[in-house]
């Protein structure tokens, strides 16, 4: 086994050393027997004050068998912000795990998802520079969709108001799958990101970039204000910052 130093990333809490292990494996893992359906569970885990999503296949944690074994933020994989885990007839690639620094560009576990009739297939990716699955898995379509829907509908216990509201604001502004709008002739600013940190924080933060530079705005729930009205207030304020003022 050989260890390769990939990068050092500076975070607010200080420098974080990212060490990626490249493991040499001989034989490919056995495939699912014909006619047998694997079972999928999607479980939340808290790592360094961040919530991550871990897939369990037939009761075993899939990521534990790979170098890039940290789960991704559920917002990157689950509705309402992402449809990446949803299958279609045409295969598409999904990053299901990342290295210990949490960044997809440093090291990733990539797989292919597609639908075949009433089955969903997770398969290795060919010709990828990233780590990929060593075998294929097949799931019953309805059971698979129930697993995804169940995880999306049941956020982790202890999730803060800030993270819930930030998710709602992104939906209101049409910011899905980390695809934020580029500046157009009608915009005077772009919204870089909307988030809450740590994962149980009651505060929503948003980064806005304009010709004057980048600024981070913080929003706090007011007394007797519902989460729905809190989200509406933030969305209105960010829309105001993004669009020109009337003269």
N, C-alpha and C positions, 0 to 999 in steps of 0.2 A: 504494500500500500504506500502511495506516494502523496505527500502533502504539498500543495502549491499555494503560495501567498498571492491573493488576487488583488486586494485593494485595502486601503485604510480610509474610512469615511468619518468625517468629523460631524458629530451630532451635538445638540445643545447640552447634553449631559457629559460631553467629552469625546475624545477619539474612540472609535470602535474598530477593532481589528477584525477583519473578515478572513477567515481561513477556510479554504475549500479543499476537501479531500477528494482525490480521484481514486476510486476503488476499481480494482481489476477483478472482473468476474468471468469465470470460465463459461459454463453452459448457461443457456437461456433458461429461465424458470419455466416449469411446466405450464402448459396452457389449460384453460378451463375445459373439462371433458365435454364432449358433444352432448347437448340436451340439458346440461347443468347450468343453472342460473346463479350468479353471484349475488350477494346482498350488499346494499350500500347504506351506510349511516354517515351523517355529516355532524361532527362534534366540534364544539367550541373549546378553545384553550387560550389561556392568558399567558403571554410571553412579554416580559419587560413592559408591563402596563399597556400592552396592546392586545387586542382580541384577534385570534387567528382561527382558521377553519381547517380541520383535519378529517380526511376521509377514512372511514373504517370499512374494509371489505371483508365480508364473512367474519366480522368481529375483530379483525386484526388491523392495526394502524398501518396504512399503506406507506406513509412517509418514513416510518422508522427504518425501512429497508434501503433508503437512499441517502446520498451525500447531502443533497439539498432538501433537508428534512424539516424545515420550518414551514408551517402553514401560512397561507396568504390571508390578508384582511378579507373577511366575508363580503364586504362591499364590492370587492373586485370579482366576486364569483356568483353572488346570489342576487335575486330580485329584491327590491325594485330597481337597483342601480346596475345590475349586470345580468345578461342572459348567457354568459359564457358556458355554463354547465348544461344548457338546454341542447338536446340533440337535433340534428337535421339529417336529411339523406346524404347531403354532401358533408364530408368530414371537415372539421376545423380544429385548429390547435389551441390548447389551453395550458397555461402554466399553473400547475396545481401545488407546487412547492418551491421554496426559495432557500438560499443559503442563510446562515445564522444572522447576517446583517439585515435581512429583511428586504433587500433590494433585488428586483428581478434581473437587472443588468449585470449583477455580479456573478450569479450562478442560479440556474433554474432547473426544475424538473418539469419537463414538457410531455404532453400526451396528445393523442388525437381522439376526438369524440365524434361519433356518427350514429345514426339510427338505421337499423335494418329490420323492416317490418315491425314486429312488436318487441324488438330487442334494442337495447342501447349498448354500444361497444366502446370501451376504452382500450386504445391500442398504442403501441410504440410509434414514435415519429421517425420516419426515415430521413436521412441526410440533415441532421440537426447538430449544431455545435453544442447544444445543451444536453444535460442528462435526460434520459427518457425511460419510459416503462420497459421492463425486461420481459413482459408478457402481456397478453390481452385478457380483458375481463368482459363478461357479458351479463346484462341485467334485464329483468323484465321491465318493459317500458313504464307501465303504470306504477309499479313499486318504486322505480327510479324517480319518476316525477314526484311521487309522494315524499320521498326522502329530501329532494331539493326544496319542495314547497314547505315541508315541515320545518326545515332549518331556517328558511327565510321568514316564516311566520312566527318563529319562537326565538327571538334574539336572546343572547346570554343574560342570565340573571346578574344584576348589578350594572348593566349598561347605563351610562349616564344620560341625562337629558340632552347634553350637548351633542352627543353622537347621534341620538335618535332624531333630533331636530335638524342637524346638519344633513342627514340623509334625506329628510323631507324637503329641505330647501333645494338640494340638488335636483330632486324630482321636479319641483316647481319651476326650476330654471332650465330644465331639459339637459342636465349635465350627467350623462350616463357613461359608465365604463371608462371613467377618467378622460372622456373626450370633451374638452372645454372649447368654447367657441373662440375662433381667431378674431382679431380686431377687423371690423369692416368700416366702410365709410360712414356708417350710422353710429358707430361706437366711439366713445372717447377713452374707454378703458377695457381691459380684459380681466376676467376672474380666473386666477391661477388655480386656486383650490379652496375648498370649504371643508372644514374638519373640526374635530374635537380631540384634544390630547391632554391627559391620558384618556383611555377609553371610557372611564367613569366620570369624566369632567362635566360640570353643568354649563360650561362656557363654549360657545361656538366661535371659531376663528375663520376668517376669510382673507385670502391674499388677493389684492387688486393691483394691477400694473397699468399705469398710464404714462403719458409723455413726461410726467413729473417724477416717475420712478415707481418703485414698489412700496406698498403699505399694507400692514396687517391690521384688520379691524376685528374687534372683539365684541361679542353680543352676550348679554346675560339676561336670563329670564326675570321678568319683573314680577313684583308681588301681585298675586291674584291673576296672573296671565296664564292662559292655557298653552300647552305645547303647540297646538295648531295656530293660535294667534301669534305666538313667538316666531314660528317658522314663516308665517305670512309677513311679519314685520321685517325679518331679515331679508327675505326675498325681495320685498319692495325697496329696501334700502340699497341692496346690491344692484338691482335693476336701475335705480336712480344714478348710482355711481357709474354704471356702464354706459348709459345713454346720455346724450347731450341734454343740457337744461334748455327749457323753452325760453326764448327771449321775446 
